[in-house]
Amino acid sequence: MSKTRDNDRLGFVREQLAELKDEGLYANIRSLGSAQEAWLEIEGRRVLNFCSNNYLGLANHPRLVARAKQAMDDFGVGPAAVRTIAGTMDLHRDLEERLAQFKGVEAAILFQSGFSANLAVIPALVGKQDAIVSDALNHASIIDGIRLTKSDRYIYEHTDMDDLRVKLEEAAGNDYRAILVVTDGVFSMDGDIAPLDEITELAEAFGAITMVDDAHGEGVLGHGGRGIVDHFDLHGRVDIEVGTLSKAFGVVGGYVAGNGAIVEWLRQRGRPFLFSSATTVPDTAACLAAVDLLEESTELVDGLWDNARYFQAGMRDLGFDTGKTQTPITPVMLGEAPLAQKFSQRLFEEGVFGTAIGYPTVPLGLARIRVMISAAHEEDDLDFGLETFEDVGRELGVI
């Protein structure tokens, strides 16, 4: 009887799962049986890795691994406490100081992820007396951070500076304590770059606070991967930079960098900082090693861009639509979700791991394979990827 009631009570969940499968929107989550490298072992098959955010190939870099092992010998595995009680170790302070120096800002504060960083900074900074002006295609973590506030919201059309000005004029016409303008730096699904120079000028003109989530710009844009603020030479003008340590840094975690007063306020009122355990010992130590590598040389960042230009030129020559990317993110636009799912499956069968991305991550009708290029790829790897895309593209009538 209990099982019957359970079936009735949760029937709507099973119905929705069935709908996802029927519509080609069900995410097939594959399990890796090897380290995160240019090639992976998945389900007994060796496949070319075109899915990872491991931009610089650091996820299995020997220096990061060695630093993590040494730190565990010195500090154990985890802090077992929140930062404000007994969880702040010398490693955490060292990484925050190094990140602030690397970014050229007053201060930085660590979080468990880039997602947590956005959930921390937005609700802590603004409330019902304030307004938020946000790009229409901002990341889900920004959207969720905004939802946690009681601030008024103004959404401007994606990277449309005329519409941003209109929204700022509307917000400025009200008696808000503060206006926060927030944008992704690099938009993760299309690979385009926010016009942060123009956004900053408009924010300054209206006395607004400027915030950028640079998750896909860290390790990619700017000198030696210092990010979008460095890319546009806006040091000292952008108040808040949110970064991730889970992509180009190859580890896990996030941070907020920028104005010292904002960072100090987050140590007092950033809820993920106050109520979640600190980042683990090996993760924190590995991130310190990643900063070392990025400060020593631009070789990895340069290699990433060389690979991206090579692969994207090849895809366009084949006739694929790679959207409006300006970065190593390479969307292969396919349109309908079932086609993207089929394309992804055929790639995998032929030795390329390229995941289909559809709604709700991207709008309906804009499904794609998002290829993530890495400095870890060799030219032969990229050639194999191009050949496989060509074969599957012709088979499915895409090119």
Beta strands, then each sheet from edge to edge (+ up, - down):
strand 1: 39-42
strand 2: 45-49
strand 3: 107-111
strand 4: 131-135
strand 5: 152-156
strand 6: 179-184
strand 7: 209-213
strand 8: 240-244
strand 9: 254-258
strand 10: 329-335
strand 11: 352-353
strand 12: 356-357
strand 13: 367-372
sheet 1: 1+ 2- 11-
sheet 2: 3+ 9- 8+ 7+ 6+ 4+ 5+
sheet 3: 10+ 13- 12+
end
